[in-house]
Amino acid sequence: MSFLTPLYLAGIIAVGLPILLHLVRHQPKNVLFFSSLRFLEHKPPQTNRRNKIEHWLLLSLRALAVILLVTAFARPFFKNSDLELTTAEPAKQTILLIDTSSSMRRESLWNQAIQTAEQILKENAQNKISIYTFDTSLHPIKPLQTSQQTAELPLTELHRERIQRLSPGWHATDLGLALIELAALLQQQAISDPTGTSLQNCTIELITDFQEGSQIASLADFSWPESLQVRLHPLQTPQTSNAGLQLLAFEKTQPTVRILNASDSKQEQFSVAYVWRPGEPELTQQIYVPRGQSRVLRLPALDSNLPTPLIKLSGDDHPFDNTLHFQPLKTENRTIVHYGIPAENSIESPDYFVKRAFPSTPERKIEFLTVDPASPQVLVGTANMDLMILSRELSGGEIQQVDEFLKQGGVALLSLNDQSSTHSLKSLLSLSKEQDTATEIEPAEVNGYALLTNIDFEHKLFQMFQAPEYSDFTKLKFWRYQKLSLPDSLSHQVLARFDHNDPALVSIPRGAGRLIVSTFGWTPRESQFALSTKFVPIMNAILNLKTEFDASRTQFLVGQKVKLPDPVQTIQISTPSEPQIQLVAGVQDFSETVQPGLYQITTEDRSETTHQFAVNLDINESKTAPMPVEQLEALGVKLIQTDQATEKEMNSADIQRQALVRELEQKQKLWRWLILGALALLGLETLLAKWFADKTPATRKA
């Protein structure tokens, strides 16, 4: 048993009071007078002796009542396992969070980071140690849950070996995301801590150059734990001048780059040049960039017969971000076939709008072919088509062509702009007799206009409208449409409905391809679809349904995922560090873009053109000036200085333990039972005293 206010136990001295009262001489009160005392021997009245206790039971009851009252004021309580954990010496936890982003490649910074980490390990050898690194994400080196008893080496040596094996990478810095993920892990750990003090006894030792290019904006949406503190160890280098390169455009064999100068640079004059052979810059251009600003420079045009050079920047102290890799753009050829009625200048024809929905750009060249009923048949096997659009009734031969195209993995968009397309749809679906009977297509009765609802924003056609500012379809009105009812036995997915619950857009798998059915037309007499801002994005999303591989994209940043060609075949990728990486079948993305350089994708089918792309640093890594600490504190992170807080943390832990003791005593409330016991004893003592008094003969007292 323990006591919340043990000083009240000094009141146990009051037990002597009933003993003292019990020994007080009792004077006889009832004296009987006799008529004559002449024959009696004179004898003085007999009284109790001071050192003789007459009623032990009464004395014991009185003393016990006093003891219970004193104990009640001392607020006793019984300890449990939780309290024992709390009153024990709190286990401290030290978490090393080390920056391994590309800006840590600057001269002497990484050596400073290792020395700082080892010093922290030495000063916190008795603590539980966890080690994490971060760049664009958090990487566990020794996670929180790892047991410390599995190592053969001493723990400090083991931690030092782990740190020595680390090295900075080429990724950008997302400090906010790393702190959020680590704080979430610690909060999850604190849930299972019965003492509730694990966050207070935990300190994150943040080792970073704390450069202003670090991303911390995500902390604004996170509620940082009040009791979790971060001790910042900022690293600095004496050479502060740094500038970086970024490719903005590459048009007509002429690249355009941006040169960014850090705000603490001492240099403002730089040079940019092509490098075909190491150490031999050519076509050098000088540029003046004030500190903290950027300038755009258009480089000389390249000879397409020469190999692609590097672009080099010189004039600053740190070369880690001075090289720019690039791959010339490769124009992609896309072919779209429209089975419709050609109309050059008539907005009453679907052909007028779909032609304009697919403009050619430097990245892609669109070949749009309109096939009217009188045109010769398109040979599916010889034409490399990417999309078929069907807005008129198809002949038997054309249905066979579209069906073959779908079976080969193509995508076709069929518009039910009138009843004439009904036969084409049923023919393409190859319905059984029961399915044909259950399939209904009829003009819908529209009262005024219909709107889209129940839109599947997770589907690729509508993903670009997921953001609230783009998801408003209430201004898109449909004057008429076809009411389509498909049997459940036919596999299909409704992507959007009208507000009458009728399907508006339906995706139907056919063979290896997909048939998209719109139950409406897009001419102005049918709907506002072609005149809305949704038309071009949705039509191009349908064009890209066949494959998400963007062959025209040749520039990526370190860490970005690269979409692989679809359907995925056996693919080999050459990286700057490894000549060939064999990817397993079924992989859709390549995420090992871990360092700058040129990458090459080679498919098993050697007839496919090899795709090359360049990977470069995030330009934010070139912003190497120190970030003001106040920016991190303004987002709620509790920062402490290097030599601060140990005593404060302990005091805080003591307060926590006292609060837990008080809470435990309040739950048990033993003092109530003690007071009740004391009152019961006093009542019993009163009854017994009265009984003893009544039983004592008056002559004995005399």
C-alpha positions as CSV (number, residue, x, y, z in Angstrom):
1,M,0.0,0.0,0.0
2,S,1.2,3.5,-0.8
3,F,0.0,6.9,0.3
4,L,-0.8,10.0,-1.8
5,T,-0.2,12.4,1.2
6,P,2.0,10.4,3.6
7,L,2.7,13.4,5.9
8,Y,-0.8,13.0,7.4
9,L,0.4,9.8,8.9
10,A,2.1,11.9,11.6
11,G,-1.3,12.3,13.0
12,I,-0.9,8.7,14.3
13,I,0.4,10.4,17.4
14,A,-3.2,11.2,18.3
15,V,-3.6,7.6,19.3
16,G,-2.1,8.6,22.7
17,L,-5.0,10.8,23.4
18,P,-7.6,8.0,24.1
19,I,-5.0,6.2,26.2
20,L,-4.4,9.3,28.2
21,L,-8.1,9.9,28.7
22,H,-8.5,6.3,29.6
23,L,-6.1,6.6,32.5
24,V,-7.6,9.7,33.9
25,R,-8.7,9.2,37.5
26,H,-12.4,8.7,37.9
27,Q,-13.8,10.4,41.0
28,P,-16.7,8.6,42.6
29,K,-19.9,10.4,42.1
30,N,-22.7,8.4,43.7
31,V,-22.1,8.4,47.5
32,L,-24.6,6.7,49.7
33,F,-25.0,8.1,53.2
34,F,-25.9,5.8,56.1
35,S,-27.7,6.9,59.1
36,S,-24.9,5.9,61.4
37,L,-21.2,5.3,60.6
38,R,-20.2,4.8,64.1
39,F,-19.8,1.0,63.8
40,L,-18.0,1.1,60.5
41,E,-14.4,1.4,59.9
42,H,-13.4,4.7,58.2
43,K,-11.9,4.0,54.9
44,P,-11.3,6.6,52.1
45,P,-13.1,6.1,48.7
46,Q,-11.2,3.7,46.5
47,T,-10.3,5.1,43.0
48,N,-8.8,3.5,39.9
49,R,-5.0,3.6,39.7
50,R,-3.4,5.8,37.0
51,N,-1.4,3.0,35.6
52,K,-4.3,0.6,35.3
53,I,-6.5,0.2,32.3
54,E,-10.0,-0.7,33.2
55,H,-11.5,-1.6,29.7
56,W,-9.0,-2.8,27.1
57,L,-11.7,-3.3,24.5
58,L,-12.9,0.4,24.7
59,L,-9.3,1.6,24.5
60,S,-8.6,-0.5,21.4
61,L,-11.7,0.7,19.7
62,R,-10.8,4.3,20.3
63,A,-7.2,3.9,19.2
64,L,-8.2,2.0,16.1
65,A,-10.7,4.7,15.2
66,V,-8.0,7.4,15.4
67,I,-5.6,5.3,13.3
68,L,-8.3,4.8,10.6
69,L,-9.0,8.6,10.5
70,V,-5.3,9.4,10.2
71,T,-4.9,6.8,7.4
72,A,-7.9,8.2,5.5
73,F,-6.3,11.7,5.5
74,A,-3.1,10.1,4.1
75,R,-5.1,9.0,1.0
76,P,-3.9,5.3,0.7
77,F,-4.0,3.3,-2.5
78,F,-2.8,0.0,-3.8
79,K,-0.1,-0.1,-6.5
80,N,-0.7,-2.1,-9.7
81,S,1.6,-3.1,-12.6
82,D,0.9,0.1,-14.6
83,L,2.0,2.2,-11.6
84,E,5.1,0.2,-11.1
85,L,6.1,0.8,-14.7
86,T,5.4,4.5,-14.3
87,T,7.4,4.9,-11.1
88,A,10.3,3.0,-12.5
89,E,13.1,4.9,-14.3
90,P,11.5,5.8,-17.7
91,A,13.1,4.2,-20.8
92,K,14.5,6.8,-23.1
93,Q,14.4,6.4,-26.8
94,T,16.7,8.1,-29.3
95,I,15.8,8.1,-33.0
96,L,18.4,9.2,-35.5
97,L,16.9,10.7,-38.6
98,I,19.6,11.2,-41.2
99,D,19.2,13.2,-44.5
100,T,20.5,11.2,-47.5
101,S,19.2,13.4,-50.2
102,S,21.4,14.6,-53.1
103,S,22.3,17.9,-51.5
104,M,24.1,16.0,-48.8
105,R,26.7,15.1,-51.5
106,R,28.2,18.6,-51.0
107,E,31.8,18.6,-49.8
108,S,32.3,17.5,-46.2
109,L,28.6,17.4,-45.4
110,W,28.3,13.7,-45.3
111,N,31.4,13.3,-43.1
112,Q,29.8,15.8,-40.7
113,A,26.6,13.8,-40.7
114,I,28.5,10.6,-39.8
115,Q,30.5,12.3,-37.0
116,T,27.3,13.8,-35.6
117,A,25.5,10.5,-35.6
118,E,28.3,8.7,-33.9
119,Q,28.5,11.4,-31.2
120,I,24.8,11.1,-30.6
121,L,25.2,7.3,-30.2
122,K,28.0,7.8,-27.7
123,E,26.0,10.2,-25.6
124,N,22.9,8.1,-25.7
125,A,24.4,4.6,-25.3
126,Q,21.9,3.7,-22.5
127,N,18.9,4.6,-24.6
128,K,16.9,2.6,-27.0
129,I,18.2,3.5,-30.5
130,S,16.4,3.6,-33.8
131,I,17.9,4.7,-37.1
132,Y,16.0,6.1,-40.1
133,T,17.1,7.9,-43.3
134,F,15.0,10.0,-45.5
135,D,15.0,11.7,-48.9
136,T,11.7,11.7,-50.8
137,S,10.5,9.0,-48.4
138,L,11.4,7.5,-45.0
139,H,13.7,4.5,-45.0
140,P,14.2,2.3,-41.8
141,I,17.7,1.2,-41.1
142,K,16.9,0.0,-37.6
143,P,13.2,0.4,-37.1
144,L,11.4,0.9,-33.8
145,Q,10.2,-2.7,-33.4
146,T,13.6,-4.3,-33.8
147,S,14.9,-6.1,-30.7
148,Q,18.2,-5.0,-29.3
149,Q,19.2,-8.4,-28.0
150,T,19.9,-10.2,-31.3
151,A,23.2,-8.7,-32.1
152,E,26.5,-10.4,-31.4
153,L,28.4,-7.1,-31.3
154,P,27.8,-4.4,-28.6
155,L,24.9,-2.4,-29.6
156,T,26.8,0.9,-30.0
157,E,29.3,-0.8,-32.3
158,L,26.4,-2.4,-34.3
159,H,24.8,1.0,-34.7
160,R,28.0,2.6,-35.8
161,E,28.5,-0.1,-38.4
162,R,25.0,0.6,-39.7
163,I,25.7,4.3,-40.0
164,Q,29.1,3.7,-41.7
165,R,27.3,1.7,-44.5
166,L,25.0,4.6,-45.3
167,S,25.7,7.1,-48.2
168,P,23.7,10.0,-49.7
169,G,21.6,9.2,-52.8
170,W,20.3,11.4,-55.6
171,H,16.7,11.9,-54.6
172,A,15.1,15.2,-53.5
173,T,14.3,16.1,-49.9
174,D,10.8,15.7,-48.4
175,L,11.5,16.5,-44.8
176,G,7.9,17.1,-44.0
177,L,6.8,13.6,-45.2
178,A,9.6,11.9,-43.3
179,L,8.7,13.7,-40.0
180,I,5.0,12.9,-40.5
181,E,5.7,9.2,-41.1
182,L,8.0,8.9,-38.2
183,A,5.7,10.7,-35.8
184,A,2.9,8.4,-36.9
185,L,5.0,5.4,-36.1
186,L,5.8,6.7,-32.7
187,Q,2.1,7.5,-32.0
188,Q,1.3,3.9,-32.9
189,Q,4.0,2.7,-30.5
190,A,2.6,4.9,-27.8
191,I,-0.8,3.3,-28.0
192,S,0.6,0.1,-26.5
193,D,2.6,1.9,-23.8
194,P,0.6,1.6,-20.5
195,T,2.5,4.5,-18.9
196,G,1.7,6.9,-21.7
197,T,5.1,8.5,-21.5
198,S,6.9,7.0,-24.5
199,L,6.5,10.2,-26.6
200,Q,7.9,12.3,-23.8
201,N,10.9,10.1,-23.4
202,C,11.5,10.0,-27.1
203,T,13.7,12.4,-29.0
204,I,14.2,12.6,-32.8
205,E,17.8,13.6,-33.6
206,L,17.4,15.2,-37.0
207,I,20.7,15.4,-38.9
208,T,20.4,17.4,-42.1
209,D,21.8,20.3,-44.1
210,F,18.3,21.8,-43.7
211,Q,18.5,23.4,-47.1
212,E,15.6,25.7,-48.3
213,G,14.8,23.2,-51.1
214,S,13.4,20.7,-48.6
215,Q,9.7,20.1,-48.8
216,I,7.9,20.7,-45.5
217,A,4.5,21.9,-46.7
218,S,2.9,18.6,-45.9
219,L,3.3,19.3,-42.2
220,A,0.6,22.0,-42.5
221,D,-2.0,19.3,-42.7
222,F,-0.6,17.3,-39.8
223,S,-1.1,17.8,-36.1
224,W,2.3,17.3,-34.5
225,P,2.3,15.5,-31.1
226,E,2.6,18.0,-28.3
227,S,5.1,15.9,-26.3
228,L,7.3,14.8,-29.2
229,Q,10.4,16.9,-29.6
230,V,13.0,17.1,-32.4
231,R,16.6,18.1,-31.8
232,L,17.9,19.7,-35.0
233,H,21.6,19.2,-36.0
234,P,22.1,21.5,-39.0
235,L,25.1,20.8,-41.1
236,Q,27.0,23.5,-43.0
237,T,29.8,23.7,-45.4
238,P,32.2,26.7,-45.8
239,Q,31.7,26.7,-49.5
240,T,28.2,28.1,-50.1
241,S,28.2,29.0,-53.8
242,N,26.0,26.6,-55.6
243,A,23.9,26.6,-58.8
244,G,21.9,24.0,-60.7
245,L,20.5,23.2,-64.1
246,Q,17.0,22.3,-65.3
247,L,15.9,21.4,-68.8
248,L,12.8,23.5,-69.8
249,A,12.3,22.5,-73.5
250,F,13.9,20.9,-76.4
251,E,12.5,22.2,-79.7
252,K,14.0,21.8,-83.1
253,T,17.3,20.3,-81.8
254,Q,17.8,23.3,-79.5
255,P,17.5,22.8,-75.7
256,T,16.5,25.6,-73.3
257,V,17.7,25.4,-69.8
258,R,17.2,27.3,-66.5
259,I,20.1,28.1,-64.3
260,L,19.2,28.6,-60.6
261,N,21.6,30.3,-58.2
262,A,21.3,29.6,-54.4
263,S,20.5,32.5,-52.2
264,D,23.7,32.3,-50.2
265,S,26.0,31.9,-53.2
266,K,29.0,34.2,-53.5
267,Q,29.3,33.5,-57.3
268,E,27.0,35.1,-59.8
269,Q,28.9,34.4,-63.1
270,F,28.5,30.9,-64.6
271,S,29.2,29.1,-67.9
272,V,27.1,26.4,-69.7
273,A,28.5,24.2,-72.4
274,Y,28.0,20.9,-74.2
275,V,30.2,18.0,-73.4
276,W,30.7,15.2,-75.8
277,R,34.0,14.1,-74.3
278,P,34.9,14.3,-70.6
279,G,36.8,17.5,-69.7
280,E,36.3,19.1,-73.1
281,P,33.4,21.6,-73.0
282,E,32.2,22.9,-76.4
283,L,30.0,25.8,-77.5
284,T,30.4,27.5,-74.0
285,Q,28.1,30.3,-73.1
286,Q,28.5,32.7,-70.2
287,I,25.5,33.8,-68.1
288,Y,25.0,36.1,-65.1
289,V,22.6,34.9,-62.5
290,P,22.1,37.0,-59.3
291,R,22.1,35.1,-56.0
292,G,18.7,33.7,-55.1
293,Q,17.4,34.1,-58.7
294,S,17.2,32.0,-61.9
295,R,17.8,32.8,-65.6
296,V,16.8,31.0,-68.8
297,L,19.3,30.2,-71.5
298,R,18.7,28.9,-75.0
299,L,21.6,26.8,-76.1
300,P,22.9,26.4,-79.7
301,A,21.2,24.0,-82.0
302,L,22.6,20.4,-82.1
303,D,23.5,18.5,-85.1
304,S,21.1,15.5,-85.3
305,N,23.9,13.4,-86.8
306,L,26.0,13.7,-83.6
307,P,25.4,11.8,-80.4
308,T,23.5,13.5,-77.7
309,P,25.9,15.4,-75.4
310,L,25.7,16.3,-71.7
311,I,25.0,19.9,-70.6
312,K,27.5,21.1,-68.0
313,L,27.4,24.0,-65.7
314,S,30.6,25.5,-64.2
315,G,31.5,28.3,-61.9
316,D,30.2,27.2,-58.5
317,D,31.7,25.2,-55.6
318,H,29.5,22.1,-55.7
319,P,29.4,19.9,-58.8
320,F,26.8,17.4,-57.7
321,D,24.0,19.2,-59.6
322,N,26.0,20.6,-62.5
323,T,25.3,17.9,-65.1
324,L,22.1,17.7,-67.1
325,H,21.2,14.6,-69.1
326,F,18.7,14.8,-71.9
327,Q,17.2,12.7,-74.6
328,P,15.9,14.4,-77.8
329,L,12.1,14.2,-78.2
330,K,10.7,11.4,-80.3
331,T,7.5,12.2,-82.1
332,E,4.8,9.6,-81.6
333,N,2.6,8.7,-84.5
334,R,-1.1,8.0,-83.6
335,T,-3.8,6.9,-86.0
336,I,-7.5,7.4,-85.4
337,V,-10.2,6.0,-87.7
338,H,-13.7,7.5,-87.6
339,Y,-16.5,5.6,-89.2
340,G,-18.8,8.6,-89.8
341,I,-20.1,11.0,-92.3
342,P,-17.4,13.5,-93.4
343,A,-18.4,17.1,-93.1
344,E,-15.8,19.8,-93.4
345,N,-17.7,22.8,-92.1
346,S,-20.9,21.4,-90.6
347,I,-21.2,21.4,-86.8
348,E,-24.2,19.0,-87.3
349,S,-21.8,16.2,-88.0
350,P,-19.8,14.3,-85.2
351,D,-16.8,14.2,-87.5
352,Y,-16.5,18.0,-87.2
353,F,-15.8,17.8,-83.5
354,V,-13.7,14.6,-83.2
355,K,-11.2,15.9,-85.8
356,R,-10.5,18.9,-83.6
357,A,-10.4,16.9,-80.4
358,F,-7.0,15.3,-81.3
359,P,-4.6,18.0,-82.3
360,S,-1.0,17.1,-83.4
361,T,1.7,18.4,-81.0
362,P,5.5,18.2,-81.1
363,E,5.2,15.0,-79.0
364,R,2.6,13.3,-81.2
365,K,1.5,13.3,-84.8
366,I,-2.2,12.5,-85.3
367,E,-3.4,10.9,-88.5
368,F,-7.2,11.2,-88.6
369,L,-9.0,9.1,-91.2
370,T,-12.7,9.5,-91.7
371,V,-14.3,6.4,-93.4
372,D,-17.7,7.1,-95.0
373,P,-20.0,4.3,-96.4
374,A,-18.5,4.7,-99.8
375,S,-14.8,4.6,-98.7
376,P,-12.7,1.5,-99.3
377,Q,-12.3,-0.8,-96.4
378,V,-9.5,-0.2,-93.9
379,L,-7.2,-3.2,-93.6
380,V,-6.9,-3.6,-89.8
381,G,-3.8,-5.8,-90.1
382,T,-1.8,-3.3,-92.1
383,A,-2.9,0.0,-90.4
384,N,-1.4,0.7,-86.9
385,M,-4.6,2.2,-85.5
386,D,-4.9,3.5,-81.9
387,L,-8.6,4.3,-81.8
388,M,-11.8,3.6,-83.8
389,I,-14.8,6.0,-83.5
390,L,-18.1,4.7,-84.7
391,S,-20.9,7.3,-85.2
392,R,-22.9,5.7,-88.1
393,E,-24.4,2.4,-88.9
394,L,-21.7,-0.1,-90.0
395,S,-21.8,-2.5,-92.9
396,G,-21.2,-6.2,-92.4
397,G,-17.6,-5.9,-93.5
398,E,-16.9,-2.9,-91.3
399,I,-18.4,-4.8,-88.3
400,Q,-15.9,-7.6,-89.0
401,Q,-13.1,-5.1,-89.1
402,V,-14.0,-3.4,-85.8
403,D,-14.5,-6.8,-84.2
404,E,-11.1,-7.9,-85.3
405,F,-9.6,-4.7,-84.1
406,L,-11.2,-5.2,-80.6
407,K,-10.0,-8.8,-80.4
408,Q,-6.4,-7.6,-81.1
409,G,-6.6,-5.3,-78.1
410,G,-7.9,-2.1,-79.7
411,V,-10.3,0.5,-78.3
412,A,-13.4,1.6,-80.1
413,L,-15.9,4.4,-79.1
414,L,-19.5,3.8,-80.4
415,S,-22.0,6.6,-80.2
416,L,-25.7,5.7,-80.1
417,N,-26.6,9.0,-81.6
418,D,-29.6,7.5,-83.4
419,Q,-31.4,4.2,-83.8
420,S,-29.3,3.3,-86.8
421,S,-26.4,2.4,-84.5
422,T,-28.5,-0.2,-82.6
423,H,-27.8,-2.9,-85.2
424,S,-24.1,-2.2,-85.1
425,L,-23.9,-2.4,-81.3
426,K,-25.7,-5.7,-81.2
427,S,-23.6,-7.1,-84.0
428,L,-20.4,-6.1,-82.2
429,L,-21.5,-7.7,-78.9
430,S,-22.2,-11.1,-80.5
431,L,-25.2,-11.6,-78.2
432,S,-26.9,-14.9,-77.7
433,K,-30.6,-15.3,-78.3
434,E,-31.5,-14.7,-74.7
435,Q,-29.0,-11.7,-74.4
436,D,-30.4,-10.2,-77.6
437,T,-33.9,-10.4,-76.2
438,A,-32.8,-8.8,-73.0
439,T,-30.9,-6.0,-74.7
440,E,-33.1,-2.9,-75.2
441,I,-32.2,0.3,-77.0
442,E,-34.9,2.9,-77.4
443,P,-35.1,6.7,-77.4
444,A,-35.3,8.1,-73.9
445,E,-38.0,10.6,-72.9
446,V,-36.1,13.7,-71.8
447,N,-38.0,16.4,-70.0
448,G,-36.0,19.5,-71.0
449,Y,-32.5,18.1,-70.5
450,A,-30.6,15.4,-68.7
451,L,-27.5,15.6,-66.6
452,L,-24.7,13.2,-65.8
453,T,-24.5,11.6,-62.4
454,N,-23.0,8.6,-60.6
455,I,-19.7,9.3,-62.4
456,D,-16.9,6.8,-61.7
457,F,-14.1,9.2,-61.0
458,E,-11.7,6.3,-60.3
459,H,-11.9,5.2,-64.0
460,K,-9.2,6.5,-66.3
461,L,-11.8,8.5,-68.4
462,F,-12.7,10.6,-65.4
463,Q,-9.6,10.6,-63.2
464,M,-8.5,14.0,-64.3
465,F,-11.7,15.4,-62.9
466,Q,-11.4,14.0,-59.4
467,A,-10.4,17.3,-57.9
468,P,-13.4,19.2,-56.5
469,E,-12.7,22.2,-58.7
470,Y,-13.1,20.1,-61.9
471,S,-15.8,17.5,-60.9
472,D,-18.7,19.8,-61.7
473,F,-20.7,18.3,-64.6
474,T,-24.0,20.2,-63.9
475,K,-23.4,22.6,-66.8
476,L,-23.2,19.7,-69.3
477,K,-26.7,19.2,-70.6
478,F,-28.0,16.4,-72.9
479,W,-31.1,17.1,-75.0
480,R,-31.7,13.5,-76.1
481,Y,-30.1,10.1,-75.7
482,Q,-30.8,6.4,-76.1
483,K,-32.1,4.3,-73.2
484,L,-29.7,1.3,-73.1
485,S,-30.5,-1.8,-71.1
486,L,-27.9,-4.7,-71.2
487,P,-28.4,-8.1,-69.7
488,D,-26.5,-9.0,-66.5
489,S,-25.0,-12.0,-68.2
490,L,-23.0,-9.6,-70.5
491,S,-19.9,-8.2,-68.8
492,H,-20.0,-4.4,-68.7
493,Q,-19.3,-1.5,-66.5
494,V,-21.3,1.7,-66.3
495,L,-18.9,4.7,-66.1
496,A,-21.6,7.4,-65.8
497,R,-25.4,7.6,-65.7
498,F,-28.0,10.2,-66.5
499,D,-30.0,11.6,-63.6
500,H,-32.8,9.3,-64.7
501,N,-30.5,6.4,-63.8
502,D,-30.0,5.4,-67.4
503,P,-26.5,4.5,-68.5
504,A,-24.6,7.3,-70.3
505,L,-21.1,5.7,-70.8
506,V,-20.6,2.0,-70.7
507,S,-17.3,0.0,-71.0
508,I,-17.7,-3.5,-72.5
509,P,-14.7,-5.8,-72.8
510,R,-14.4,-7.5,-76.1
511,G,-11.6,-9.9,-76.6
512,A,-8.4,-8.2,-75.6
513,G,-9.8,-4.8,-76.4
514,R,-12.6,-2.6,-75.1
515,L,-15.7,-1.1,-76.5
516,I,-16.9,2.2,-75.0
517,V,-20.5,2.9,-75.7
518,S,-21.9,6.4,-75.3
519,T,-25.7,6.5,-75.4
520,F,-25.7,10.1,-76.6
521,G,-24.3,12.1,-79.5
522,W,-22.1,15.2,-79.2
523,T,-23.5,17.5,-81.9
524,P,-25.2,20.6,-80.6
525,R,-28.6,19.3,-81.4
526,E,-28.0,16.3,-79.2
527,S,-26.0,17.7,-76.3
528,Q,-23.5,20.3,-75.1
529,F,-20.7,17.6,-74.7
530,A,-18.6,18.7,-77.7
531,L,-18.8,22.4,-76.7
532,S,-17.8,21.7,-73.1
533,T,-14.3,21.7,-71.6
534,K,-14.8,18.0,-70.7
535,F,-14.9,16.9,-74.4
536,V,-11.2,17.0,-75.4
537,P,-9.8,15.5,-72.1
538,I,-12.3,12.6,-72.2
539,M,-11.7,11.9,-75.9
540,N,-7.9,11.9,-75.4
541,A,-8.4,9.7,-72.3
542,I,-10.2,7.2,-74.5
543,L,-7.3,7.4,-77.0
544,N,-4.9,6.5,-74.3
545,L,-6.9,3.6,-72.9
546,K,-5.0,1.3,-75.2
547,T,-1.7,2.0,-73.5
548,E,-0.5,4.4,-70.8
549,F,3.0,4.2,-72.0
550,D,4.0,7.6,-73.2
551,A,6.7,7.1,-75.7
552,S,7.0,10.8,-76.3
553,R,8.1,11.5,-72.7
554,T,11.9,11.4,-72.4
555,Q,12.6,13.5,-69.3
556,F,12.1,12.2,-65.7
557,L,13.3,13.2,-62.3
558,V,15.1,10.8,-59.9
559,G,12.6,8.7,-58.1
560,Q,9.8,9.1,-60.7
561,K,8.0,6.0,-62.0
562,V,8.2,5.2,-65.7
563,K,5.2,3.6,-67.3
564,L,6.3,0.5,-69.2
565,P,4.9,-0.5,-72.6
566,D,1.6,-2.4,-72.5
567,P,1.1,-5.3,-73.0
568,V,4.1,-6.0,-70.9
569,Q,6.5,-8.4,-72.4
570,T,9.9,-9.4,-71.2
571,I,11.7,-6.1,-70.7
572,Q,15.3,-5.2,-70.1
573,I,16.3,-1.8,-68.8
574,S,19.8,-0.5,-69.0
575,T,20.7,2.1,-66.2
576,P,23.7,4.2,-65.6
577,S,25.0,1.8,-63.0
578,E,23.8,-1.6,-64.4
579,P,24.0,-2.6,-68.0
580,Q,20.8,-4.7,-67.9
581,I,18.0,-5.2,-65.4
582,Q,15.6,-8.0,-66.3
583,L,12.0,-7.2,-65.3
584,V,9.6,-9.9,-64.6
585,A,6.4,-10.3,-66.7
586,G,3.5,-8.3,-65.5
587,V,5.4,-5.3,-64.2
588,Q,3.7,-2.1,-65.2
589,D,6.0,0.6,-63.7
590,F,9.8,1.0,-63.5
591,S,10.7,2.8,-60.3
592,E,14.4,2.2,-60.1
593,T,15.3,5.7,-61.4
594,V,17.7,6.1,-58.5
595,Q,20.4,8.2,-60.1
596,P,20.8,10.7,-63.0
597,G,21.7,9.4,-66.4
598,L,20.3,7.8,-69.6
599,Y,18.1,4.8,-69.3
600,Q,17.1,2.4,-72.2
601,I,14.1,0.1,-72.4
602,T,14.4,-2.9,-74.6
603,T,11.5,-5.3,-75.2
604,E,11.8,-8.9,-76.1
605,D,10.3,-8.1,-79.5
606,R,13.4,-6.6,-81.1
607,S,11.2,-5.2,-83.8
608,E,10.0,-2.7,-81.3
609,T,11.9,0.6,-81.2
610,T,14.1,0.9,-78.2
611,H,12.9,3.7,-75.9
612,Q,15.4,5.9,-74.2
613,F,14.8,8.5,-71.5
614,A,16.9,10.8,-69.3
615,V,16.8,11.1,-65.5
616,N,17.9,14.3,-63.7
617,L,18.0,15.8,-60.2
618,D,15.1,17.8,-58.8
619,I,16.0,21.5,-59.3
620,N,15.0,22.1,-55.6
621,E,18.1,20.3,-54.5
622,S,20.1,23.2,-55.9
623,K,18.5,25.5,-53.4
624,T,21.2,24.9,-50.8
625,A,20.9,28.0,-48.6
626,P,19.9,27.1,-45.0
627,M,16.2,27.2,-44.3
628,P,15.1,29.4,-41.4
629,V,14.3,27.2,-38.4
630,E,11.2,29.3,-37.7
631,Q,9.5,27.8,-40.8
632,L,9.6,24.4,-39.3
633,E,8.4,25.7,-35.9
634,A,5.6,27.6,-37.5
635,L,4.2,24.2,-38.8
636,G,4.0,22.9,-35.2
637,V,7.2,20.8,-34.9
638,K,8.6,21.0,-31.4
639,L,12.3,21.9,-31.8
640,I,14.8,21.8,-29.0
641,Q,18.4,23.0,-29.0
642,T,21.3,20.6,-28.9
643,D,22.0,20.8,-25.2
644,Q,18.5,21.4,-24.1
645,A,15.7,19.5,-22.5
646,T,17.0,16.6,-20.6
647,E,15.9,18.1,-17.2
648,K,12.8,19.4,-18.7
649,E,11.8,16.0,-20.1
650,M,12.5,14.4,-16.7
651,N,10.4,17.0,-14.9
652,S,7.7,16.4,-17.3
653,A,7.9,12.7,-16.8
654,D,7.7,13.2,-13.0
655,I,4.6,15.3,-13.4
656,Q,3.1,12.6,-15.6
657,R,3.9,9.9,-13.0
658,Q,2.3,12.0,-10.2
659,A,-0.8,12.5,-12.3
660,L,-1.0,8.8,-12.8
661,V,-0.6,8.2,-9.0
662,R,-3.3,10.7,-8.3
663,E,-5.6,9.2,-10.9
664,L,-5.0,5.7,-9.4
665,E,-5.9,6.9,-5.9
666,Q,-9.0,8.6,-7.2
667,K,-10.1,5.4,-8.8
668,Q,-9.7,3.3,-5.6
669,K,-10.9,5.9,-3.0
670,L,-9.9,3.8,0.0
671,W,-10.3,6.9,2.3
672,R,-14.1,6.6,2.1
673,W,-14.0,3.1,3.5
674,L,-11.6,4.1,6.2
675,I,-13.8,6.9,7.4
676,L,-16.8,4.6,7.4
677,G,-14.8,2.1,9.5
678,A,-13.7,4.8,12.0
679,L,-17.4,5.9,12.4
680,A,-18.5,2.3,12.9
681,L,-15.8,1.8,15.6
682,L,-16.8,4.9,17.4
683,G,-20.4,3.9,17.4
684,L,-19.5,0.5,18.8
685,E,-17.3,2.1,21.4
686,T,-20.2,4.3,22.5
687,L,-22.5,1.4,22.9
688,L,-20.0,-0.7,24.8
689,A,-19.1,2.2,27.1
690,K,-22.8,2.7,27.9
691,W,-23.2,-1.0,28.6
692,F,-20.2,-1.1,30.9
693,A,-21.4,2.0,32.7
694,D,-24.8,0.4,33.3
695,K,-23.3,-2.8,34.5
696,T,-21.0,-1.2,37.1
697,P,-22.6,-1.3,40.7
698,A,-22.9,2.0,42.3
699,T,-21.5,0.7,45.6
700,R,-18.3,-0.2,43.8
701,K,-17.9,3.3,42.6
702,A,-18.5,4.7,45.9
